[in-house]
Amino acid sequence: MQDARNLPTEGTTPTDVRALTHGQLSEALADLGQPPFRVRQIEEWVWEKGATSFDDMTNLPKPLRARLSELFSLGGITQVARQVSEDGTRKYLLRYADGTDIECVGMPTGSKLAVCVSSQAGCAMGCAFCATGALGLTRSLDAVEIYDQVMHVRKDFGTRVTSVVLMGQGEPFMNYDASLAAMRKLNAPEGLGIGARHITISTCGIIPAIRRFSNEPEQFTLAVSLHSAVQRTRNALMPGVRKYSLQHLYEVMGEYVDRTGRRPTYEYALIRGVNDTEDELGALCAFCQDNLAHVNIIRLNEVKGSRFQPSSDARAGEFVRRLANVGVEATIRQPRGADIDAACGQLRQRTSKR
């Protein structure tokens, strides 16, 4: 007699098949009397081909597809809005089955496609210059929901995704397990097979999570939103990490480099009259000097209603020059999709630019 202990019971909400581990899916299919190779077929449809219906799985027998449709779901994500920038960037407002909205961004460059995904709906960190921070936190996303964003962008562009950054809405290290699980699936050969060094996680500086991340075996890339190397300024700009001092951040980043041998990136959004002064520049040089680090200089992307304004191009260039003088490589990041509010710090879950 067939053992159905691993199958959902009648009348319950169908389980998303993508939430099952390989072992759980194997057990469920065994309960259905299916041969082991069916597991790999289903996983290929789900993770590599992005099937949105069991009917898409054409190499499965029709009776099995029908039974899977009764027992399981394939989640679902709805596109609420899509905007296209003059530079080719596309921003998506997506909605999950429970009504939660998030935004993600696709950024094409030649034959390459980078995707910026959200790890949470909204954000609890409250960074003063960030539109997402003004939303507050709705909830964290699970690994499948993060992965779904990449699949949605890939399907819309009709091309392979070459890199992913967890730099959208939310603080990934406040949703550590789901963020890491999504990154691992994006990296896995049975997933999208994106190289680990082309998958970046960005944090405001959650020190315990940075220390934990430094012990992970994969060579994922780490970016830290610094924005000031002066404690008082950073506290005002980034209240969510006020309890983590710059001294402790400096120490844990040294541990990270020693343990991994990888070079982290420091993100620095230049704000006129706030963190672009001579004192701020000197502090940044001192913080980065003699460390393995790259500094990404970002002229603040304007957010409607914000009191902050971006620094000049000349000032950004001076930051790059002075950092180079102390042996620190720095580049000025060119904004992508600013005309559709898709650039860093501009994501705020709205359907059009107002």
N, C-alpha and C positions, 0 to 999 in steps of 0.2 A: 504493500500500500504506500502511495506517495506521501512523504513527510513534508508538510507545508509549514513547518515551524518558522521558516525564514521569510515567508510571504506575508504581505499585508492582509489583515482580516477584512472581511466584507463590511462595508459601511464606514470604514475609516477614510480619512483624506489620503489620496495616493501619495506615496513617497517619491520624491524626485530621485530618479534612478542615478543621477550624477552624484547624489549624496552618499551612495554606497561605496564602500571600499572594494578593491578587487576581490578580496575574499568573500565579502558579503554578497556581491553580485554572483560570484561562482556558486555559492550556496543556494541562492535564490533560483538560479537556472537549473541547478541539480534537482531542486525540489519540483521543478516543472518537467523534469525528465529530459533535459536538454544536454547535448554533448558539450564538453569543456570548450571546444573552439568557438562556441557561440559567444562566450564572454568577450573574447578579443574582438569579434565582429561588432558587438554592441559598443565596446569602448572606443573602437575606431570611429564609428559613426558619431558618437557623442563628443569626444575630445578633439579629434582631428578634422572631421568633416562638418561638425557643428549642426547635426541634425536637430530639427525642432519638432519632429513628429516621428513616432515609431513607424509610420507608413513610409517614411523616407528610407528605411533600412531594407532595401530591396533584395539583399542577399539572405534575408531571414524569411522562413516560411510564413505565409499569410496568417495561419492560425496562431503562430507564436506572436506575430506583431499585434494581433487583436488581443491576445491574452495579456501581453505587456501593457497595452493601452488601458486595460481594465485595472491592472494592479499598480502601475507606476505612472508618474508624470515626467515630463522633461522641462519642468520649471516654466520659464517664460519671461520674456522681457519685451516691453512695448516701447517703440520710439514715439515720444510725444512731440519732439521738435528736432529739427536738423538745420544747422546754419553753416554756410560755406563762406570762408574768408577770401579776400582778394589774393592771399598768398597760397590758397589751396587747402588751408587747414579746415577741418570740419569739426564742429561741436555738436554733441548729441545730448538731448535731455531724454533720459530713459526712465521707465517706470517698471518696478517689479510687481509681482502678483499681489502683494499686500498694499499696494498704492504708494510705496516709498519711491521718491524720485532722486536721481543722481545725475551728474554730468560727467562725460568723458570726452576726450579730444583725440582726433587722428591727425597726424602731421606728416605729410609726404615730402620727401626730399629726393628728387631723382627717382631711382629705383627702390629707395628705402621707404619704409613706413614705420613711424614711431607712434605709439599709443600711450596717452596719459590717462590713467584710470584712477577712480576714487576707491578708497578703502572703507569709507564711512559715508553715510548720508548726513551732510552737515559736518560740523566740527566743534569740539568743546574747548579747543585751545585758546580761542579768543584773540588771535594776533590782530593788533590794532589796524593794520593796513590791508587786511585780507577780507574780501567780500564773503568768503565762505565762513569765516569766523563769526560774522555777524548773524549767521543763521542759527547758531547753536547746533547741538547734536541731536539728530533724530534717532539713529541707531547705527550699529556696526553692520557691515556686510559680511556674508559668509564667503568662503573661498570660491564657490561656484558663481556667486553673483559678481565677484571681481573678475573671474575668468570670462564670464559672459560678455563683459564690456569689450574685451579684446576681440572676441569672436564676432560681436556685432560690427565693430569697426572694420575688421578684416572682410566681412561679407559685403559691407557697403562699398569699400574700395575695390574689392575683387582682386586683392593681391596679398602676398605674404607679409605678415608683420615681422619686422626685423629687430625691433627693440620695444621695451615696455618700461614706463616709469610710473611708480606709485606716488604721484605728486598732485593728484586731483584733490577732491574733497576728503577731509579727514586726516587724522594722524595715524599712519599705518602701525606704529609701534604701540598704540593703544588698542589695536586689534591684531596683535602679533601673530597668533596662531593661524588665523584665517589668511592674513596677508602672506605669511610664509608658505602656507599650503598652496595658495594661488600661484605664487612665484615658482614653486617646485613643479606644479602641473604645467605651467607655461614653458618651463625648461625641459621637461621630460620628453624623451623620444616618442612616447605614446600620447603626448600632448601636442603642443605646437613646436617643440624642439628649438626654442629660442635660446641662444647661448647665455649662460649665467652672467657673463660680463656685460651683456646687453639688457639685463634686467636690473633696474635701479629702484631702491626703496629710499624714500626721503622722510626724515624725521625732524621735528623741532628740537630734538636733543633729549630724548627720554633715556637717561643714563643707564638704568638697569637693563633696558631692552638693547641698548648698544652693546653692553657687555655680553648679553646673551647671544646677540647676533654674531659677535666676533667668534663664537664657538661653533657656528653652523658650518657644515662641510662644503657647501657650495660657494662658488666665487661670485656671488651677487655683488653688485656695486652699492655703496652707501653714500648718500648725500645728507648733509646736515644743514638745516636752515639756521644760519648764524645771525646775520643781519646787524649785529653789533658785537664788538669785543669789549665794550664798556658795560659793566654790570647794570648801572642805573638805566642806561638807554635800553638795554636788552630787556630788562624787567618791564619797562613801560611799553615796549613794542610787542613783547611776547609773554604776557602774564601767565600763560599756561605752563611755562617751564621756569617760573620764578624760583621754585624750590631747588632747581638744579643749577648750581653756581657755575660760572665760566671756568673757575679753577678746577672743579670736578669734571667738567666737560673736557677741558684740556687734558686732564689725566687719563680719562677713559678713552679718548681718541688716540693717545699715545699707546695705550694698551691694545687698542684695535689694530693699529698699524704694526706693532711688534708681533702680534699673534697671527695676523693674516698676510702681512706683506703687501696689502693692497692700499692704493692711494684713495682716500676719501675726497669728496668734494664739499666745499663750504659754499652755500648759497648766500648771497649778500645783495639784498634789494636796496639800491641807493635812493635815499629819501632826502630831498633838499632841506638843508638846515637842521637835520635830525641826526643822521649817521654818516654824513659826507664831510664833516669838518676835519680840520687838521688833527685834532686830538683823536677823533674816531679812526682816521686813517693810520695814525701811529700805533694805536692799540691793535688794529687789525694786523698790521705788519708784525708786531711783537707776538701776537697769538699764533701766527702761521709760520714765522721764521724758524728754521731748523727742524721743521716737521715735514713729513711727506704729505703734501696736500695740494689740491687745486682749488682755486677760488673762482666761482662763477659770479661775475658782476652783472646784476640785472638792474637796469634803469626801471624804477618802480612803475608798474603798469597802473594806469589811472583807474580808480573805482569811483563811480558817481556817488557824490555825497561825502566822500572822504576829505579830511582836512589835509592829507598828505599830498605832496607833489613830487614828481621825479626830479632827480638831479640832471644836470646838463651832460651832453655827450663828452664835453671837454673834461668834466670832473670825473666821469667814468674812466676816461682814458688816463687821467692822472693816477687813479687808483691802480690801474693795471701797471703803469710804469713804475710806481713806487714799490709795489709788491715785487716786481721783477728785480728791482735793485737789491732786495734782501733775499733773492733766490727762490721766490714763490711764483709759480706759474699761475697766471690769471687770464681769463678771457671775458669778453663782454657778450652775454647771451642776447641774441637777436630775438625780439618777441615774435611769437607766432599767434596769429588769430586775434590780435588785440581789437580789431574792428568789429569782432563779434563777441567780445568779452570772453575769449577762450584762453587768454594768456594767464600766466601764473598769478594767483591771487584774485582772479576775476570771476571764478565759478560761483554762481549763486542760484542755480536752479530756476531760471526763468526762460520763457519761451521765445523772447525776442529782445533785442537791444532797445532800451528805453532811456 
